[in-house]
Amino acid sequence: MPAARILLVDTDTAASSQILDILNGIGYTVTAISKAQDALAHVAEHQLVILDVVTGPKSAEELCAEIRATPTAAPVPVLCVSQ
């Protein structure tokens, strides 16, 4: 059974929109966040996190490390993508 709720963290709104449309179109509930610093608070509410953070004060690698270091968020799978 696929994950029902996905958190998409992407600073590129055009790419985020495309990913969001595709995932919503096949039945996933997707929450899109454009600021990496806001994402950690929402990770535990989701079954999967997709990271494509390319600009801003926090990289995808840094956010992933924070997720793994947070007990409530650490069990959530993280998929890092890049353009």
mmCIF file of the N, C-alpha and C atoms, coordinates in Angstrom:
data_MODEL
# 
_entry.id   MODEL 
# 
loop_
_atom_site.group_PDB 
_atom_site.id 
_atom_site.type_symbol 
_atom_site.label_atom_id 
_atom_site.label_alt_id 
_atom_site.label_comp_id 
_atom_site.label_asym_id 
_atom_site.label_entity_id 
_atom_site.label_seq_id 
_atom_site.pdbx_PDB_ins_code 
_atom_site.Cartn_x 
_atom_site.Cartn_y 
_atom_site.Cartn_z 
_atom_site.occupancy 
_atom_site.B_iso_or_equiv 
_atom_site.pdbx_formal_charge 
_atom_site.auth_seq_id 
_atom_site.auth_comp_id 
_atom_site.auth_asym_id 
_atom_site.auth_atom_id 
_atom_site.pdbx_PDB_model_num 
ATOM 1   N N  . MET A 1 1  ? 0.855  -1.187 0.000   1.00 0.00 ? 1  MET A N  1 
ATOM 2   C CA . MET A 1 1  ? 0.000  0.000  0.000   1.00 0.00 ? 1  MET A CA 1 
ATOM 3   C C  . MET A 1 1  ? 0.896  1.244  0.000   1.00 0.00 ? 1  MET A C  1 
ATOM 4   N N  . PRO A 1 2  ? 0.673  2.180  -0.882  1.00 0.00 ? 2  PRO A N  1 
ATOM 5   C CA . PRO A 1 2  ? 1.511  3.382  -0.955  1.00 0.00 ? 2  PRO A CA 1 
ATOM 6   C C  . PRO A 1 2  ? 1.250  4.322  0.225   1.00 0.00 ? 2  PRO A C  1 
ATOM 7   N N  . ALA A 1 3  ? 2.239  5.152  0.492   1.00 0.00 ? 3  ALA A N  1 
ATOM 8   C CA . ALA A 1 3  ? 2.088  6.162  1.541   1.00 0.00 ? 3  ALA A CA 1 
ATOM 9   C C  . ALA A 1 3  ? 0.942  7.093  1.190   1.00 0.00 ? 3  ALA A C  1 
ATOM 10  N N  . ALA A 1 4  ? 0.119  7.399  2.158   1.00 0.00 ? 4  ALA A N  1 
ATOM 11  C CA . ALA A 1 4  ? -1.044 8.245  1.909   1.00 0.00 ? 4  ALA A CA 1 
ATOM 12  C C  . ALA A 1 4  ? -0.714 9.729  2.005   1.00 0.00 ? 4  ALA A C  1 
ATOM 13  N N  . ARG A 1 5  ? 0.227  10.076 2.887   1.00 0.00 ? 5  ARG A N  1 
ATOM 14  C CA . ARG A 1 5  ? 0.553  11.490 3.105   1.00 0.00 ? 5  ARG A CA 1 
ATOM 15  C C  . ARG A 1 5  ? 2.037  11.701 2.857   1.00 0.00 ? 5  ARG A C  1 
ATOM 16  N N  . ILE A 1 6  ? 2.336  12.625 1.946   1.00 0.00 ? 6  ILE A N  1 
ATOM 17  C CA . ILE A 1 6  ? 3.713  12.915 1.572   1.00 0.00 ? 6  ILE A CA 1 
ATOM 18  C C  . ILE A 1 6  ? 4.000  14.381 1.854   1.00 0.00 ? 6  ILE A C  1 
ATOM 19  N N  . LEU A 1 7  ? 5.168  14.631 2.441   1.00 0.00 ? 7  LEU A N  1 
ATOM 20  C CA . LEU A 1 7  ? 5.636  15.991 2.655   1.00 0.00 ? 7  LEU A CA 1 
ATOM 21  C C  . LEU A 1 7  ? 6.667  16.284 1.575   1.00 0.00 ? 7  LEU A C  1 
ATOM 22  N N  . LEU A 1 8  ? 6.418  17.294 0.775   1.00 0.00 ? 8  LEU A N  1 
ATOM 23  C CA . LEU A 1 8  ? 7.312  17.705 -0.304  1.00 0.00 ? 8  LEU A CA 1 
ATOM 24  C C  . LEU A 1 8  ? 7.981  19.011 0.093   1.00 0.00 ? 8  LEU A C  1 
ATOM 25  N N  . VAL A 1 9  ? 9.306  18.985 0.205   1.00 0.00 ? 9  VAL A N  1 
ATOM 26  C CA . VAL A 1 9  ? 10.065 20.178 0.568   1.00 0.00 ? 9  VAL A CA 1 
ATOM 27  C C  . VAL A 1 9  ? 10.899 20.566 -0.645  1.00 0.00 ? 9  VAL A C  1 
ATOM 28  N N  . ASP A 1 10 ? 10.539 21.684 -1.254  1.00 0.00 ? 10 ASP A N  1 
ATOM 29  C CA . ASP A 1 10 ? 11.183 22.085 -2.504  1.00 0.00 ? 10 ASP A CA 1 
ATOM 30  C C  . ASP A 1 10 ? 11.152 23.593 -2.617  1.00 0.00 ? 10 ASP A C  1 
ATOM 31  N N  . THR A 1 11 ? 12.315 24.206 -2.819  1.00 0.00 ? 11 THR A N  1 
ATOM 32  C CA . THR A 1 11 ? 12.376 25.656 -2.954  1.00 0.00 ? 11 THR A CA 1 
ATOM 33  C C  . THR A 1 11 ? 12.034 26.128 -4.352  1.00 0.00 ? 11 THR A C  1 
ATOM 34  N N  . ASP A 1 12 ? 12.026 25.217 -5.307  1.00 0.00 ? 12 ASP A N  1 
ATOM 35  C CA . ASP A 1 12 ? 11.693 25.546 -6.697  1.00 0.00 ? 12 ASP A CA 1 
ATOM 36  C C  . ASP A 1 12 ? 10.195 25.316 -6.892  1.00 0.00 ? 12 ASP A C  1 
ATOM 37  N N  . THR A 1 13 ? 9.418  26.392 -6.907  1.00 0.00 ? 13 THR A N  1 
ATOM 38  C CA . THR A 1 13 ? 7.962  26.249 -6.961  1.00 0.00 ? 13 THR A CA 1 
ATOM 39  C C  . THR A 1 13 ? 7.473  25.630 -8.263  1.00 0.00 ? 13 THR A C  1 
ATOM 40  N N  . ALA A 1 14 ? 8.170  25.824 -9.363  1.00 0.00 ? 14 ALA A N  1 
ATOM 41  C CA . ALA A 1 14 ? 7.758  25.206 -10.632 1.00 0.00 ? 14 ALA A CA 1 
ATOM 42  C C  . ALA A 1 14 ? 7.913  23.692 -10.559 1.00 0.00 ? 14 ALA A C  1 
ATOM 43  N N  . ALA A 1 15 ? 9.047  23.235 -10.077 1.00 0.00 ? 15 ALA A N  1 
ATOM 44  C CA . ALA A 1 15 ? 9.272  21.796 -9.941  1.00 0.00 ? 15 ALA A CA 1 
ATOM 45  C C  . ALA A 1 15 ? 8.326  21.209 -8.903  1.00 0.00 ? 15 ALA A C  1 
ATOM 46  N N  . SER A 1 16 ? 8.146  21.919 -7.820  1.00 0.00 ? 16 SER A N  1 
ATOM 47  C CA . SER A 1 16 ? 7.247  21.475 -6.763  1.00 0.00 ? 16 SER A CA 1 
ATOM 48  C C  . SER A 1 16 ? 5.825  21.308 -7.289  1.00 0.00 ? 16 SER A C  1 
ATOM 49  N N  . SER A 1 17 ? 5.393  22.235 -8.094  1.00 0.00 ? 17 SER A N  1 
ATOM 50  C CA . SER A 1 17 ? 4.049  22.175 -8.675  1.00 0.00 ? 17 SER A CA 1 
ATOM 51  C C  . SER A 1 17 ? 3.870  20.943 -9.553  1.00 0.00 ? 17 SER A C  1 
ATOM 52  N N  . GLN A 1 18 ? 4.881  20.622 -10.334 1.00 0.00 ? 18 GLN A N  1 
ATOM 53  C CA . GLN A 1 18 ? 4.808  19.441 -11.197 1.00 0.00 ? 18 GLN A CA 1 
ATOM 54  C C  . GLN A 1 18 ? 4.747  18.162 -10.377 1.00 0.00 ? 18 GLN A C  1 
ATOM 55  N N  . ILE A 1 19 ? 5.614  18.053 -9.389  1.00 0.00 ? 19 ILE A N  1 
ATOM 56  C CA . ILE A 1 19 ? 5.621  16.864 -8.531  1.00 0.00 ? 19 ILE A CA 1 
ATOM 57  C C  . ILE A 1 19 ? 4.299  16.749 -7.795  1.00 0.00 ? 19 ILE A C  1 
ATOM 58  N N  . LEU A 1 20 ? 3.812  17.857 -7.268  1.00 0.00 ? 20 LEU A N  1 
ATOM 59  C CA . LEU A 1 20 ? 2.548  17.898 -6.541  1.00 0.00 ? 20 LEU A CA 1 
ATOM 60  C C  . LEU A 1 20 ? 1.395  17.420 -7.422  1.00 0.00 ? 20 LEU A C  1 
ATOM 61  N N  . ASP A 1 21 ? 1.321  17.917 -8.646  1.00 0.00 ? 21 ASP A N  1 
ATOM 62  C CA . ASP A 1 21 ? 0.250  17.521 -9.569  1.00 0.00 ? 21 ASP A CA 1 
ATOM 63  C C  . ASP A 1 21 ? 0.291  16.023 -9.868  1.00 0.00 ? 21 ASP A C  1 
ATOM 64  N N  . ILE A 1 22 ? 1.485  15.495 -10.093 1.00 0.00 ? 22 ILE A N  1 
ATOM 65  C CA . ILE A 1 22 ? 1.617  14.067 -10.399 1.00 0.00 ? 22 ILE A CA 1 
ATOM 66  C C  . ILE A 1 22 ? 1.180  13.218 -9.214  1.00 0.00 ? 22 ILE A C  1 
ATOM 67  N N  . LEU A 1 23 ? 1.685  13.533 -8.036  1.00 0.00 ? 23 LEU A N  1 
ATOM 68  C CA . LEU A 1 23 ? 1.361  12.729 -6.854  1.00 0.00 ? 23 LEU A CA 1 
ATOM 69  C C  . LEU A 1 23 ? -0.109 12.847 -6.460  1.00 0.00 ? 23 LEU A C  1 
ATOM 70  N N  . ASN A 1 24 ? -0.662 14.052 -6.533  1.00 0.00 ? 24 ASN A N  1 
ATOM 71  C CA . ASN A 1 24 ? -2.095 14.216 -6.252  1.00 0.00 ? 24 ASN A CA 1 
ATOM 72  C C  . ASN A 1 24 ? -2.933 13.455 -7.263  1.00 0.00 ? 24 ASN A C  1 
ATOM 73  N N  . GLY A 1 25 ? -2.483 13.445 -8.513  1.00 0.00 ? 25 GLY A N  1 
ATOM 74  C CA . GLY A 1 25 ? -3.215 12.771 -9.577  1.00 0.00 ? 25 GLY A CA 1 
ATOM 75  C C  . GLY A 1 25 ? -3.326 11.274 -9.401  1.00 0.00 ? 25 GLY A C  1 
ATOM 76  N N  . ILE A 1 26 ? -2.388 10.678 -8.668  1.00 0.00 ? 26 ILE A N  1 
ATOM 77  C CA . ILE A 1 26 ? -2.466 9.228  -8.440  1.00 0.00 ? 26 ILE A CA 1 
ATOM 78  C C  . ILE A 1 26 ? -2.929 8.892  -7.026  1.00 0.00 ? 26 ILE A C  1 
ATOM 79  N N  . GLY A 1 27 ? -3.469 9.887  -6.334  1.00 0.00 ? 27 GLY A N  1 
ATOM 80  C CA . GLY A 1 27 ? -4.159 9.623  -5.083  1.00 0.00 ? 27 GLY A CA 1 
ATOM 81  C C  . GLY A 1 27 ? -3.434 9.932  -3.787  1.00 0.00 ? 27 GLY A C  1 
ATOM 82  N N  . TYR A 1 28 ? -2.234 10.476 -3.852  1.00 0.00 ? 28 TYR A N  1 
ATOM 83  C CA . TYR A 1 28 ? -1.531 10.828 -2.628  1.00 0.00 ? 28 TYR A CA 1 
ATOM 84  C C  . TYR A 1 28 ? -2.012 12.176 -2.107  1.00 0.00 ? 28 TYR A C  1 
ATOM 85  N N  . THR A 1 29 ? -1.956 12.350 -0.801  1.00 0.00 ? 29 THR A N  1 
ATOM 86  C CA . THR A 1 29 ? -2.196 13.642 -0.181  1.00 0.00 ? 29 THR A CA 1 
ATOM 87  C C  . THR A 1 29 ? -0.824 14.254 0.049   1.00 0.00 ? 29 THR A C  1 
ATOM 88  N N  . VAL A 1 30 ? -0.573 15.402 -0.559  1.00 0.00 ? 30 VAL A N  1 
ATOM 89  C CA . VAL A 1 30 ? 0.754  16.009 -0.525  1.00 0.00 ? 30 VAL A CA 1 
ATOM 90  C C  . VAL A 1 30 ? 0.695  17.384 0.130   1.00 0.00 ? 30 VAL A C  1 
ATOM 91  N N  . THR A 1 31 ? 1.594  17.593 1.070   1.00 0.00 ? 31 THR A N  1 
ATOM 92  C CA . THR A 1 31 ? 1.789  18.896 1.681   1.00 0.00 ? 31 THR A CA 1 
ATOM 93  C C  . THR A 1 31 ? 3.085  19.444 1.120   1.00 0.00 ? 31 THR A C  1 
ATOM 94  N N  . ALA A 1 32 ? 3.031  20.601 0.471   1.00 0.00 ? 32 ALA A N  1 
ATOM 95  C CA . ALA A 1 32 ? 4.225  21.212 -0.113  1.00 0.00 ? 32 ALA A CA 1 
ATOM 96  C C  . ALA A 1 32 ? 4.693  22.360 0.768   1.00 0.00 ? 32 ALA A C  1 
ATOM 97  N N  . ILE A 1 33 ? 5.990  22.352 1.069   1.00 0.00 ? 33 ILE A N  1 
ATOM 98  C CA . ILE A 1 33 ? 6.610  23.409 1.870   1.00 0.00 ? 33 ILE A CA 1 
ATOM 99  C C  . ILE A 1 33 ? 7.815  23.918 1.096   1.00 0.00 ? 33 ILE A C  1 
ATOM 100 N N  . SER A 1 34 ? 7.933  25.237 0.982   1.00 0.00 ? 34 SER A N  1 
ATOM 101 C CA . SER A 1 34 ? 9.040  25.803 0.216   1.00 0.00 ? 34 SER A CA 1 
ATOM 102 C C  . SER A 1 34 ? 10.208 26.256 1.077   1.00 0.00 ? 34 SER A C  1 
ATOM 103 N N  . LYS A 1 35 ? 10.046 26.262 2.386   1.00 0.00 ? 35 LYS A N  1 
ATOM 104 C CA . LYS A 1 35 ? 11.124 26.682 3.285   1.00 0.00 ? 35 LYS A CA 1 
ATOM 105 C C  . LYS A 1 35 ? 11.568 25.495 4.134   1.00 0.00 ? 35 LYS A C  1 
ATOM 106 N N  . ALA A 1 36 ? 12.809 25.089 3.951   1.00 0.00 ? 36 ALA A N  1 
ATOM 107 C CA . ALA A 1 36 ? 13.335 23.937 4.679   1.00 0.00 ? 36 ALA A CA 1 
ATOM 108 C C  . ALA A 1 36 ? 13.247 24.118 6.189   1.00 0.00 ? 36 ALA A C  1 
ATOM 109 N N  . GLN A 1 37 ? 13.443 25.335 6.655   1.00 0.00 ? 37 GLN A N  1 
ATOM 110 C CA . GLN A 1 37 ? 13.416 25.577 8.097   1.00 0.00 ? 37 GLN A CA 1 
ATOM 111 C C  . GLN A 1 37 ? 12.031 25.339 8.697   1.00 0.00 ? 37 GLN A C  1 
ATOM 112 N N  . ASP A 1 38 ? 10.978 25.315 7.879   1.00 0.00 ? 38 ASP A N  1 
ATOM 113 C CA . ASP A 1 38 ? 9.622  25.060 8.364   1.00 0.00 ? 38 ASP A CA 1 
ATOM 114 C C  . ASP A 1 38 ? 9.232  23.584 8.298   1.00 0.00 ? 38 ASP A C  1 
ATOM 115 N N  . ALA A 1 39 ? 10.017 22.780 7.623   1.00 0.00 ? 39 ALA A N  1 
ATOM 116 C CA . ALA A 1 39 ? 9.623  21.401 7.321   1.00 0.00 ? 39 ALA A CA 1 
ATOM 117 C C  . ALA A 1 39 ? 9.662  20.459 8.522   1.00 0.00 ? 39 ALA A C  1 
ATOM 118 N N  . LEU A 1 40 ? 10.670 20.573 9.368   1.00 0.00 ? 40 LEU A N  1 
ATOM 119 C CA . LEU A 1 40 ? 10.861 19.614 10.448  1.00 0.00 ? 40 LEU A CA 1 
ATOM 120 C C  . LEU A 1 40 ? 9.616  19.476 11.328  1.00 0.00 ? 40 LEU A C  1 
ATOM 121 N N  . ALA A 1 41 ? 8.918  20.552 11.553  1.00 0.00 ? 41 ALA A N  1 
ATOM 122 C CA . ALA A 1 41 ? 7.724  20.526 12.400  1.00 0.00 ? 41 ALA A CA 1 
ATOM 123 C C  . ALA A 1 41 ? 6.598  19.672 11.817  1.00 0.00 ? 41 ALA A C  1 
ATOM 124 N N  . HIS A 1 42 ? 6.667  19.351 10.510  1.00 0.00 ? 42 HIS A N  1 
ATOM 125 C CA . HIS A 1 42 ? 5.585  18.626 9.857   1.00 0.00 ? 42 HIS A CA 1 
ATOM 126 C C  . HIS A 1 42 ? 5.939  17.188 9.464   1.00 0.00 ? 42 HIS A C  1 
ATOM 127 N N  . VAL A 1 43 ? 7.178  16.798 9.632   1.00 0.00 ? 43 VAL A N  1 
ATOM 128 C CA . VAL A 1 43 ? 7.631  15.483 9.158   1.00 0.00 ? 43 VAL A CA 1 
ATOM 129 C C  . VAL A 1 43 ? 6.840  14.341 9.784   1.00 0.00 ? 43 VAL A C  1 
ATOM 130 N N  . ALA A 1 44 ? 6.674  14.338 11.086  1.00 0.00 ? 44 ALA A N  1 
ATOM 131 C CA . ALA A 1 44 ? 6.036  13.221 11.780  1.00 0.00 ? 44 ALA A CA 1 
ATOM 132 C C  . ALA A 1 44 ? 4.579  12.999 11.371  1.00 0.00 ? 44 ALA A C  1 
ATOM 133 N N  . GLU A 1 45 ? 3.949  13.983 10.741  1.00 0.00 ? 45 GLU A N  1 
ATOM 134 C CA . GLU A 1 45 ? 2.560  13.860 10.297  1.00 0.00 ? 45 GLU A CA 1 
ATOM 135 C C  . GLU A 1 45 ? 2.441  13.120 8.969   1.00 0.00 ? 45 GLU A C  1 
ATOM 136 N N  . HIS A 1 46 ? 3.563  12.739 8.367   1.00 0.00 ? 46 HIS A N  1 
ATOM 137 C CA . HIS A 1 46 ? 3.579  12.167 7.021   1.00 0.00 ? 46 HIS A CA 1 
ATOM 138 C C  . HIS A 1 46 ? 4.217  10.780 6.989   1.00 0.00 ? 46 HIS A C  1 
ATOM 139 N N  . GLN A 1 47 ? 3.946  10.032 5.922   1.00 0.00 ? 47 GLN A N  1 
ATOM 140 C CA . GLN A 1 47 ? 4.515  8.700  5.767   1.00 0.00 ? 47 GLN A CA 1 
ATOM 141 C C  . GLN A 1 47 ? 5.764  8.705  4.879   1.00 0.00 ? 47 GLN A C  1 
ATOM 142 N N  . LEU A 1 48 ? 6.040  9.818  4.208   1.00 0.00 ? 48 LEU A N  1 
ATOM 143 C CA . LEU A 1 48 ? 7.201  9.950  3.338   1.00 0.00 ? 48 LEU A CA 1 
ATOM 144 C C  . LEU A 1 48 ? 7.545  11.426 3.202   1.00 0.00 ? 48 LEU A C  1 
ATOM 145 N N  . VAL A 1 49 ? 8.846  11.717 3.136   1.00 0.00 ? 49 VAL A N  1 
ATOM 146 C CA . VAL A 1 49 ? 9.311  13.072 2.881   1.00 0.00 ? 49 VAL A CA 1 
ATOM 147 C C  . VAL A 1 49 ? 10.118 13.054 1.588   1.00 0.00 ? 49 VAL A C  1 
ATOM 148 N N  . ILE A 1 50 ? 9.804  13.960 0.681   1.00 0.00 ? 50 ILE A N  1 
ATOM 149 C CA . ILE A 1 50 ? 10.590 14.145 -0.534  1.00 0.00 ? 50 ILE A CA 1 
ATOM 150 C C  . ILE A 1 50 ? 11.299 15.489 -0.405  1.00 0.00 ? 50 ILE A C  1 
ATOM 151 N N  . LEU A 1 51 ? 12.632 15.452 -0.483  1.00 0.00 ? 51 LEU A N  1 
ATOM 152 C CA . LEU A 1 51 ? 13.440 16.669 -0.346  1.00 0.00 ? 51 LEU A CA 1 
ATOM 153 C C  . LEU A 1 51 ? 14.083 17.034 -1.668  1.00 0.00 ? 51 LEU A C  1 
ATOM 154 N N  . ASP A 1 52 ? 13.910 18.276 -2.057  1.00 0.00 ? 52 ASP A N  1 
ATOM 155 C CA . ASP A 1 52 ? 14.628 18.844 -3.195  1.00 0.00 ? 52 ASP A CA 1 
ATOM 156 C C  . ASP A 1 52 ? 14.910 20.297 -2.841  1.00 0.00 ? 52 ASP A C  1 
ATOM 157 N N  . VAL A 1 53 ? 15.766 20.491 -1.854  1.00 0.00 ? 53 VAL A N  1 
ATOM 158 C CA . VAL A 1 53 ? 16.082 21.827 -1.372  1.00 0.00 ? 53 VAL A CA 1 
ATOM 159 C C  . VAL A 1 53 ? 17.391 22.254 -2.020  1.00 0.00 ? 53 VAL A C  1 
ATOM 160 N N  . VAL A 1 54 ? 17.328 23.233 -2.898  1.00 0.00 ? 54 VAL A N  1 
ATOM 161 C CA . VAL A 1 54 ? 18.528 23.634 -3.625  1.00 0.00 ? 54 VAL A CA 1 
ATOM 162 C C  . VAL A 1 54 ? 18.987 25.048 -3.282  1.00 0.00 ? 54 VAL A C  1 
ATOM 163 N N  . THR A 1 55 ? 18.146 25.849 -2.683  1.00 0.00 ? 55 THR A N  1 
ATOM 164 C CA . THR A 1 55 ? 18.524 27.206 -2.307  1.00 0.00 ? 55 THR A CA 1 
ATOM 165 C C  . THR A 1 55 ? 18.031 27.494 -0.895  1.00 0.00 ? 55 THR A C  1 
ATOM 166 N N  . GLY A 1 56 ? 18.549 28.531 -0.319  1.00 0.00 ? 56 GLY A N  1 
ATOM 167 C CA . GLY A 1 56 ? 18.108 28.927 1.008   1.00 0.00 ? 56 GLY A CA 1 
ATOM 168 C C  . GLY A 1 56 ? 19.150 28.629 2.058   1.00 0.00 ? 56 GLY A C  1 
ATOM 169 N N  . PRO A 1 57 ? 18.811 28.924 3.305   1.00 0.00 ? 57 PRO A N  1 
ATOM 170 C CA . PRO A 1 57 ? 19.780 28.780 4.388   1.00 0.00 ? 57 PRO A CA 1 
ATOM 171 C C  . PRO A 1 57 ? 20.054 27.333 4.800   1.00 0.00 ? 57 PRO A C  1 
ATOM 172 N N  . LYS A 1 58 ? 19.214 26.384 4.368   1.00 0.00 ? 58 LYS A N  1 
ATOM 173 C CA . LYS A 1 58 ? 19.385 24.997 4.786   1.00 0.00 ? 58 LYS A CA 1 
ATOM 174 C C  . LYS A 1 58 ? 19.347 24.079 3.573   1.00 0.00 ? 58 LYS A C  1 
ATOM 175 N N  . SER A 1 59 ? 20.329 23.199 3.447   1.00 0.00 ? 59 SER A N  1 
ATOM 176 C CA . SER A 1 59 ? 20.379 22.260 2.325   1.00 0.00 ? 59 SER A CA 1 
ATOM 177 C C  . SER A 1 59 ? 19.539 21.023 2.629   1.00 0.00 ? 59 SER A C  1 
ATOM 178 N N  . ALA A 1 60 ? 19.300 20.213 1.609   1.00 0.00 ? 60 ALA A N  1 
ATOM 179 C CA . ALA A 1 60 ? 18.575 18.953 1.789   1.00 0.00 ? 60 ALA A CA 1 
ATOM 180 C C  . ALA A 1 60 ? 19.346 18.044 2.732   1.00 0.00 ? 60 ALA A C  1 
ATOM 181 N N  . GLU A 1 61 ? 20.658 18.037 2.613   1.00 0.00 ? 61 GLU A N  1 
ATOM 182 C CA . GLU A 1 61 ? 21.498 17.199 3.480   1.00 0.00 ? 61 GLU A CA 1 
ATOM 183 C C  . GLU A 1 61 ? 21.354 17.613 4.945   1.00 0.00 ? 61 GLU A C  1 
ATOM 184 N N  . GLU A 1 62 ? 21.348 18.904 5.198   1.00 0.00 ? 62 GLU A N  1 
ATOM 185 C CA . GLU A 1 62 ? 21.198 19.399 6.572   1.00 0.00 ? 62 GLU A CA 1 
ATOM 186 C C  . GLU A 1 62 ? 19.812 19.061 7.126   1.00 0.00 ? 62 GLU A C  1 
ATOM 187 N N  . LEU A 1 63 ? 18.782 19.236 6.303   1.00 0.00 ? 63 LEU A N  1 
ATOM 188 C CA . LEU A 1 63 ? 17.432 18.913 6.752   1.00 0.00 ? 63 LEU A CA 1 
ATOM 189 C C  . LEU A 1 63 ? 17.291 17.421 7.011   1.00 0.00 ? 63 LEU A C  1 
ATOM 190 N N  . CYS A 1 64 ? 17.839 16.599 6.151   1.00 0.00 ? 64 CYS A N  1 
ATOM 191 C CA . CYS A 1 64 ? 17.783 15.155 6.346   1.00 0.00 ? 64 CYS A CA 1 
ATOM 192 C C  . CYS A 1 64 ? 18.478 14.769 7.650   1.00 0.00 ? 64 CYS A C  1 
ATOM 193 N N  . ALA A 1 65 ? 19.619 15.364 7.934   1.00 0.00 ? 65 ALA A N  1 
ATOM 194 C CA . ALA A 1 65 ? 20.331 15.085 9.186   1.00 0.00 ? 65 ALA A CA 1 
ATOM 195 C C  . ALA A 1 65 ? 19.478 15.476 10.399  1.00 0.00 ? 65 ALA A C  1 
ATOM 196 N N  . GLU A 1 66 ? 18.778 16.599 10.314  1.00 0.00 ? 66 GLU A N  1 
ATOM 197 C CA . GLU A 1 66 ? 17.898 17.022 11.404  1.00 0.00 ? 66 GLU A CA 1 
ATOM 198 C C  . GLU A 1 66 ? 16.746 16.040 11.591  1.00 0.00 ? 66 GLU A C  1 
ATOM 199 N N  . ILE A 1 67 ? 16.183 15.571 10.478  1.00 0.00 ? 67 ILE A N  1 
ATOM 200 C CA . ILE A 1 67 ? 15.090 14.596 10.549  1.00 0.00 ? 67 ILE A CA 1 
ATOM 201 C C  . ILE A 1 67 ? 15.573 13.339 11.250  1.00 0.00 ? 67 ILE A C  1 
ATOM 202 N N  . ARG A 1 68 ? 16.736 12.842 10.867  1.00 0.00 ? 68 ARG A N  1 
ATOM 203 C CA . ARG A 1 68 ? 17.281 11.616 11.453  1.00 0.00 ? 68 ARG A CA 1 
ATOM 204 C C  . ARG A 1 68 ? 17.636 11.790 12.927  1.00 0.00 ? 68 ARG A C  1 
ATOM 205 N N  . ALA A 1 69 ? 17.939 13.004 13.356  1.00 0.00 ? 69 ALA A N  1 
ATOM 206 C CA . ALA A 1 69 ? 18.304 13.276 14.742  1.00 0.00 ? 69 ALA A CA 1 
ATOM 207 C C  . ALA A 1 69 ? 17.096 13.558 15.637  1.00 0.00 ? 69 ALA A C  1 
ATOM 208 N N  . THR A 1 70 ? 15.909 13.653 15.048  1.00 0.00 ? 70 THR A N  1 
ATOM 209 C CA . THR A 1 70 ? 14.687 13.950 15.796  1.00 0.00 ? 70 THR A CA 1 
ATOM 210 C C  . THR A 1 70 ? 13.900 12.658 16.006  1.00 0.00 ? 70 THR A C  1 
ATOM 211 N N  . PRO A 1 71 ? 13.756 12.185 17.241  1.00 0.00 ? 71 PRO A N  1 
ATOM 212 C CA . PRO A 1 71 ? 13.122 10.885 17.494  1.00 0.00 ? 71 PRO A CA 1 
ATOM 213 C C  . PRO A 1 71 ? 11.740 10.704 16.873  1.00 0.00 ? 71 PRO A C  1 
ATOM 214 N N  . THR A 1 72 ? 10.905 11.740 16.879  1.00 0.00 ? 72 THR A N  1 
ATOM 215 C CA . THR A 1 72 ? 9.558  11.586 16.319  1.00 0.00 ? 72 THR A CA 1 
ATOM 216 C C  . THR A 1 72 ? 9.558  11.578 14.796  1.00 0.00 ? 72 THR A C  1 
ATOM 217 N N  . ALA A 1 73 ? 10.591 12.132 14.183  1.00 0.00 ? 73 ALA A N  1 
ATOM 218 C CA . ALA A 1 73 ? 10.664 12.216 12.726  1.00 0.00 ? 73 ALA A CA 1 
ATOM 219 C C  . ALA A 1 73 ? 11.542 11.127 12.111  1.00 0.00 ? 73 ALA A C  1 
ATOM 220 N N  . ALA A 1 74 ? 12.489 10.604 12.869  1.00 0.00 ? 74 ALA A N  1 
ATOM 221 C CA . ALA A 1 74 ? 13.482 9.658  12.340  1.00 0.00 ? 74 ALA A CA 1 
ATOM 222 C C  . ALA A 1 74 ? 12.890 8.439  11.630  1.00 0.00 ? 74 ALA A C  1 
ATOM 223 N N  . PRO A 1 75 ? 11.760 7.880  12.057  1.00 0.00 ? 75 PRO A N  1 
ATOM 224 C CA . PRO A 1 75 ? 11.223 6.698  11.369  1.00 0.00 ? 75 PRO A CA 1 
ATOM 225 C C  . PRO A 1 75 ? 10.646 6.972  9.968   1.00 0.00 ? 75 PRO A C  1 
ATOM 226 N N  . VAL A 1 76 ? 10.417 8.224  9.637   1.00 0.00 ? 76 VAL A N  1 
ATOM 227 C CA . VAL A 1 76 ? 9.796  8.573  8.357   1.00 0.00 ? 76 VAL A CA 1 
ATOM 228 C C  . VAL A 1 76 ? 10.828 8.453  7.239   1.00 0.00 ? 76 VAL A C  1 
ATOM 229 N N  . PRO A 1 77 ? 10.533 7.680  6.189   1.00 0.00 ? 77 PRO A N  1 
ATOM 230 C CA . PRO A 1 77 ? 11.470 7.574  5.062   1.00 0.00 ? 77 PRO A CA 1 
ATOM 231 C C  . PRO A 1 77 ? 11.653 8.924  4.368   1.00 0.00 ? 77 PRO A C  1 
ATOM 232 N N  . VAL A 1 78 ? 12.873 9.151  3.886   1.00 0.00 ? 78 VAL A N  1 
ATOM 233 C CA . VAL A 1 78 ? 13.208 10.399 3.194   1.00 0.00 ? 78 VAL A CA 1 
ATOM 234 C C  . VAL A 1 78 ? 13.768 10.051 1.822   1.00 0.00 ? 78 VAL A C  1 
ATOM 235 N N  . LEU A 1 79 ? 13.224 10.684 0.795   1.00 0.00 ? 79 LEU A N  1 
ATOM 236 C CA . LEU A 1 79 ? 13.700 10.535 -0.562  1.00 0.00 ? 79 LEU A CA 1 
ATOM 237 C C  . LEU A 1 79 ? 14.253 11.882 -1.001  1.00 0.00 ? 79 LEU A C  1 
ATOM 238 N N  . CYS A 1 80 ? 15.549 11.919 -1.299  1.00 0.00 ? 80 CYS A N  1 
ATOM 239 C CA . CYS A 1 80 ? 16.164 13.156 -1.786  1.00 0.00 ? 80 CYS A CA 1 
ATOM 240 C C  . CYS A 1 80 ? 16.266 13.098 -3.303  1.00 0.00 ? 80 CYS A C  1 
ATOM 241 N N  . VAL A 1 81 ? 15.765 14.124 -3.952  1.00 0.00 ? 81 VAL A N  1 
ATOM 242 C CA . VAL A 1 81 ? 15.814 14.194 -5.409  1.00 0.00 ? 81 VAL A CA 1 
ATOM 243 C C  . VAL A 1 81 ? 16.564 15.460 -5.796  1.00 0.00 ? 81 VAL A C  1 
ATOM 244 N N  . SER A 1 82 ? 17.069 15.458 -7.020  1.00 0.00 ? 82 SER A N  1 
ATOM 245 C CA . SER A 1 82 ? 17.781 16.623 -7.515  1.00 0.00 ? 82 SER A CA 1 
ATOM 246 C C  . SER A 1 82 ? 17.508 16.774 -8.990  1.00 0.00 ? 82 SER A C  1 
ATOM 247 N N  . GLN A 1 83 ? 17.505 17.995 -9.440  1.00 0.00 ? 83 GLN A N  1 
ATOM 248 C CA . GLN A 1 83 ? 17.221 18.249 -10.848 1.00 0.00 ? 83 GLN A CA 1 
ATOM 249 C C  . GLN A 1 83 ? 18.447 18.015 -11.693 1.00 0.00 ? 83 GLN A C  1 
# 
